[in-house]
Amino acid sequence: MMLGAARTGAKVLDNLPKTEHHLDRLLVASENSVGNLSAVQAGNQISATISANLVSLNALMANYSQAHMSHLQKLNLEQAATENRRQHVLRGIDRPSGSMKVGRNPF
Protein backbone atom coordinates (compact mmCIF):
# COMPACT_ATOMS: atom_id res chain seq x y z
CA MET A 1 0.00 0.00 0.00
CA MET A 2 2.86 2.34 0.84
CA LEU A 3 4.50 1.55 -2.51
CA GLY A 4 1.23 2.31 -4.33
CA ALA A 5 0.96 5.67 -2.59
CA ALA A 6 4.54 6.49 -3.52
CA ARG A 7 3.90 5.52 -7.15
CA THR A 8 0.78 7.68 -7.33
CA GLY A 9 2.69 10.61 -5.85
CA ALA A 10 5.51 10.12 -8.35
CA LYS A 11 3.04 10.00 -11.23
CA VAL A 12 1.39 13.25 -10.12
CA LEU A 13 4.78 14.92 -9.77
CA ASP A 14 5.89 13.65 -13.20
CA ASN A 15 2.77 15.08 -14.84
CA LEU A 16 3.01 18.43 -13.06
CA PRO A 17 5.38 20.18 -15.53
CA LYS A 18 3.36 18.94 -18.54
CA THR A 19 0.13 20.12 -16.97
CA GLU A 20 1.62 23.48 -16.08
CA HIS A 21 2.88 23.94 -19.64
CA HIS A 22 -0.51 22.91 -21.06
CA LEU A 23 -2.30 25.34 -18.74
CA ASP A 24 0.06 28.17 -19.77
CA ARG A 25 -0.74 27.49 -23.44
CA LEU A 26 -4.47 27.53 -22.69
CA LEU A 27 -4.17 30.84 -20.85
CA VAL A 28 -2.33 32.37 -23.81
CA ALA A 29 -4.99 30.98 -26.15
CA SER A 30 -7.67 32.48 -23.94
CA GLU A 31 -5.99 35.89 -23.96
CA ASN A 32 -5.54 35.83 -27.75
CA SER A 33 -8.98 34.44 -28.53
CA VAL A 34 -11.01 36.16 -31.18
CA GLY A 35 -14.72 36.00 -30.55
CA ASN A 36 -16.84 34.52 -27.84
CA LEU A 37 -16.69 30.93 -29.05
CA SER A 38 -12.89 30.66 -28.86
CA ALA A 39 -12.84 32.38 -25.47
CA VAL A 40 -15.48 29.99 -24.12
CA GLN A 41 -13.64 27.00 -25.59
CA ALA A 42 -10.35 28.08 -23.98
CA GLY A 43 -12.17 28.57 -20.67
CA ASN A 44 -13.68 25.10 -20.94
CA GLN A 45 -10.28 23.55 -21.61
CA ILE A 46 -8.79 25.40 -18.63
CA SER A 47 -11.64 24.15 -16.43
CA ALA A 48 -11.14 20.61 -17.69
CA THR A 49 -7.40 20.76 -16.98
CA ILE A 50 -8.00 22.05 -13.45
CA SER A 51 -10.66 19.39 -12.86
CA ALA A 52 -8.28 16.64 -13.99
CA ASN A 53 -5.64 17.97 -11.60
CA LEU A 54 -8.14 17.95 -8.74
CA VAL A 55 -9.04 14.33 -9.52
CA SER A 56 -5.34 13.42 -9.43
CA LEU A 57 -4.92 15.26 -6.15
CA ASN A 58 -7.91 13.42 -4.67
CA ALA A 59 -6.47 10.08 -5.77
CA LEU A 60 -3.12 10.99 -4.25
CA MET A 61 -4.68 12.03 -0.95
CA ALA A 62 -6.82 8.88 -0.84
CA ASN A 63 -3.76 6.66 -1.41
CA TYR A 64 -1.75 8.48 1.25
CA SER A 65 -4.67 8.32 3.68
CA GLN A 66 -5.09 4.60 3.06
CA ALA A 67 -1.37 3.97 3.56
CA HIS A 68 -1.41 6.02 6.77
CA MET A 69 -4.44 4.12 8.10
CA SER A 70 -2.70 0.84 7.30
CA HIS A 71 0.34 1.99 9.26
CA LEU A 72 -1.82 3.03 12.22
CA GLN A 73 -3.63 -0.30 12.14
CA LYS A 74 -0.29 -2.12 12.27
CA LEU A 75 0.77 -0.04 15.27
CA ASN A 76 -2.53 -0.72 17.04
CA LEU A 77 -2.27 -4.46 16.41
CA GLU A 78 1.28 -4.52 17.79
CA GLN A 79 0.16 -2.61 20.88
CA ALA A 80 -2.82 -4.93 21.39
CA ALA A 81 -0.60 -8.02 21.06
CA THR A 82 1.86 -6.59 23.58
CA GLU A 83 -0.95 -5.80 26.02
CA ASN A 84 -2.41 -9.29 25.56
CA ARG A 85 0.97 -10.89 26.29
CA ARG A 86 1.43 -8.66 29.34
CA GLN A 87 -1.96 -9.59 30.74
CA HIS A 88 -1.54 -13.32 30.16
CA VAL A 89 2.15 -13.88 30.83
CA LEU A 90 1.55 -15.44 34.24
CA ARG A 91 -1.54 -17.45 33.31
CA GLY A 92 -1.30 -21.00 34.54
CA ILE A 93 1.51 -20.42 37.04
CA ASP A 94 -0.75 -19.86 40.04
CA ARG A 95 -3.22 -22.60 39.06
CA PRO A 96 -2.19 -26.24 39.07
CA SER A 97 -2.67 -28.09 35.85
CA GLY A 98 -5.13 -30.98 35.69
CA SER A 99 -2.40 -33.61 35.51
CA MET A 100 -1.26 -35.70 38.46
CA LYS A 101 2.25 -35.19 39.77
CA VAL A 102 4.63 -38.10 39.55
CA GLY A 103 6.14 -39.04 42.86
CA ARG A 104 9.86 -39.16 43.43
CA ASN A 105 9.94 -42.89 43.97
CA PRO A 106 7.88 -44.56 41.29
CA PHE A 107 8.29 -48.08 42.90
C-alpha atoms as a printed R data frame, in Angstrom:
    type eleno elety resid chain resno       x       y       z
1   ATOM     1    CA   MET     A     1   0.000   0.000   0.000
2   ATOM     2    CA   MET     A     2   2.863   2.341   0.839
3   ATOM     3    CA   LEU     A     3   4.495   1.547  -2.505
4   ATOM     4    CA   GLY     A     4   1.232   2.310  -4.329
5   ATOM     5    CA   ALA     A     5   0.956   5.670  -2.587
6   ATOM     6    CA   ALA     A     6   4.544   6.494  -3.523
7   ATOM     7    CA   ARG     A     7   3.903   5.524  -7.149
8   ATOM     8    CA   THR     A     8   0.779   7.678  -7.326
9   ATOM     9    CA   GLY     A     9   2.691  10.608  -5.852
10  ATOM    10    CA   ALA     A    10   5.509  10.121  -8.347
11  ATOM    11    CA   LYS     A    11   3.036  10.000 -11.231
12  ATOM    12    CA   VAL     A    12   1.395  13.246 -10.118
13  ATOM    13    CA   LEU     A    13   4.785  14.924  -9.774
14  ATOM    14    CA   ASP     A    14   5.888  13.648 -13.196
15  ATOM    15    CA   ASN     A    15   2.769  15.083 -14.842
16  ATOM    16    CA   LEU     A    16   3.009  18.428 -13.064
17  ATOM    17    CA   PRO     A    17   5.376  20.183 -15.530
18  ATOM    18    CA   LYS     A    18   3.364  18.939 -18.536
19  ATOM    19    CA   THR     A    19   0.132  20.117 -16.970
20  ATOM    20    CA   GLU     A    20   1.617  23.480 -16.084
21  ATOM    21    CA   HIS     A    21   2.878  23.945 -19.644
22  ATOM    22    CA   HIS     A    22  -0.512  22.907 -21.055
23  ATOM    23    CA   LEU     A    23  -2.298  25.341 -18.737
24  ATOM    24    CA   ASP     A    24   0.057  28.167 -19.770
25  ATOM    25    CA   ARG     A    25  -0.741  27.487 -23.444
26  ATOM    26    CA   LEU     A    26  -4.466  27.535 -22.692
27  ATOM    27    CA   LEU     A    27  -4.166  30.839 -20.847
28  ATOM    28    CA   VAL     A    28  -2.334  32.373 -23.814
29  ATOM    29    CA   ALA     A    29  -4.987  30.979 -26.150
30  ATOM    30    CA   SER     A    30  -7.673  32.476 -23.938
31  ATOM    31    CA   GLU     A    31  -5.992  35.889 -23.960
32  ATOM    32    CA   ASN     A    32  -5.540  35.826 -27.753
33  ATOM    33    CA   SER     A    33  -8.979  34.439 -28.532
34  ATOM    34    CA   VAL     A    34 -11.015  36.164 -31.181
35  ATOM    35    CA   GLY     A    35 -14.723  36.003 -30.546
36  ATOM    36    CA   ASN     A    36 -16.845  34.522 -27.838
37  ATOM    37    CA   LEU     A    37 -16.693  30.933 -29.052
38  ATOM    38    CA   SER     A    38 -12.891  30.664 -28.861
39  ATOM    39    CA   ALA     A    39 -12.842  32.381 -25.467
40  ATOM    40    CA   VAL     A    40 -15.479  29.992 -24.115
41  ATOM    41    CA   GLN     A    41 -13.640  27.000 -25.595
42  ATOM    42    CA   ALA     A    42 -10.355  28.085 -23.985
43  ATOM    43    CA   GLY     A    43 -12.166  28.574 -20.671
44  ATOM    44    CA   ASN     A    44 -13.685  25.097 -20.936
45  ATOM    45    CA   GLN     A    45 -10.281  23.550 -21.608
46  ATOM    46    CA   ILE     A    46  -8.787  25.400 -18.634
47  ATOM    47    CA   SER     A    47 -11.637  24.151 -16.431
48  ATOM    48    CA   ALA     A    48 -11.140  20.607 -17.687
49  ATOM    49    CA   THR     A    49  -7.401  20.760 -16.977
50  ATOM    50    CA   ILE     A    50  -7.997  22.054 -13.453
51  ATOM    51    CA   SER     A    51 -10.665  19.385 -12.858
52  ATOM    52    CA   ALA     A    52  -8.277  16.637 -13.985
53  ATOM    53    CA   ASN     A    53  -5.642  17.970 -11.600
54  ATOM    54    CA   LEU     A    54  -8.144  17.949  -8.740
55  ATOM    55    CA   VAL     A    55  -9.038  14.330  -9.519
56  ATOM    56    CA   SER     A    56  -5.335  13.420  -9.435
57  ATOM    57    CA   LEU     A    57  -4.921  15.262  -6.155
58  ATOM    58    CA   ASN     A    58  -7.911  13.422  -4.666
59  ATOM    59    CA   ALA     A    59  -6.467  10.079  -5.769
60  ATOM    60    CA   LEU     A    60  -3.121  10.994  -4.249
61  ATOM    61    CA   MET     A    61  -4.678  12.030  -0.945
62  ATOM    62    CA   ALA     A    62  -6.823   8.878  -0.845
63  ATOM    63    CA   ASN     A    63  -3.763   6.662  -1.411
64  ATOM    64    CA   TYR     A    64  -1.751   8.480   1.249
65  ATOM    65    CA   SER     A    65  -4.668   8.319   3.682
66  ATOM    66    CA   GLN     A    66  -5.088   4.598   3.057
67  ATOM    67    CA   ALA     A    67  -1.372   3.971   3.563
68  ATOM    68    CA   HIS     A    68  -1.415   6.019   6.774
69  ATOM    69    CA   MET     A    69  -4.439   4.117   8.103
70  ATOM    70    CA   SER     A    70  -2.702   0.837   7.300
71  ATOM    71    CA   HIS     A    71   0.341   1.988   9.259
72  ATOM    72    CA   LEU     A    72  -1.817   3.029  12.221
73  ATOM    73    CA   GLN     A    73  -3.627  -0.296  12.135
74  ATOM    74    CA   LYS     A    74  -0.287  -2.117  12.270
75  ATOM    75    CA   LEU     A    75   0.770  -0.044  15.275
76  ATOM    76    CA   ASN     A    76  -2.535  -0.722  17.043
77  ATOM    77    CA   LEU     A    77  -2.266  -4.458  16.409
78  ATOM    78    CA   GLU     A    78   1.278  -4.518  17.790
79  ATOM    79    CA   GLN     A    79   0.164  -2.606  20.876
80  ATOM    80    CA   ALA     A    80  -2.823  -4.930  21.391
81  ATOM    81    CA   ALA     A    81  -0.601  -8.017  21.061
82  ATOM    82    CA   THR     A    82   1.860  -6.595  23.583
83  ATOM    83    CA   GLU     A    83  -0.951  -5.797  26.017
84  ATOM    84    CA   ASN     A    84  -2.413  -9.289  25.560
85  ATOM    85    CA   ARG     A    85   0.972 -10.893  26.295
86  ATOM    86    CA   ARG     A    86   1.426  -8.661  29.341
87  ATOM    87    CA   GLN     A    87  -1.962  -9.592  30.742
88  ATOM    88    CA   HIS     A    88  -1.535 -13.321  30.161
89  ATOM    89    CA   VAL     A    89   2.155 -13.880  30.828
90  ATOM    90    CA   LEU     A    90   1.548 -15.440  34.237
91  ATOM    91    CA   ARG     A    91  -1.536 -17.445  33.310
92  ATOM    92    CA   GLY     A    92  -1.302 -21.002  34.542
93  ATOM    93    CA   ILE     A    93   1.511 -20.418  37.039
94  ATOM    94    CA   ASP     A    94  -0.749 -19.859  40.044
95  ATOM    95    CA   ARG     A    95  -3.217 -22.605  39.062
96  ATOM    96    CA   PRO     A    96  -2.191 -26.244  39.071
97  ATOM    97    CA   SER     A    97  -2.671 -28.089  35.853
98  ATOM    98    CA   GLY     A    98  -5.135 -30.978  35.691
99  ATOM    99    CA   SER     A    99  -2.396 -33.612  35.513
100 ATOM   100    CA   MET     A   100  -1.259 -35.703  38.463
101 ATOM   101    CA   LYS     A   101   2.252 -35.185  39.768
102 ATOM   102    CA   VAL     A   102   4.627 -38.101  39.549
103 ATOM   103    CA   GLY     A   103   6.136 -39.036  42.863
104 ATOM   104    CA   ARG     A   104   9.861 -39.164  43.431
105 ATOM   105    CA   ASN     A   105   9.943 -42.891  43.971
106 ATOM   106    CA   PRO     A   106   7.878 -44.565  41.290
107 ATOM   107    CA   PHE     A   107   8.285 -48.084  42.902
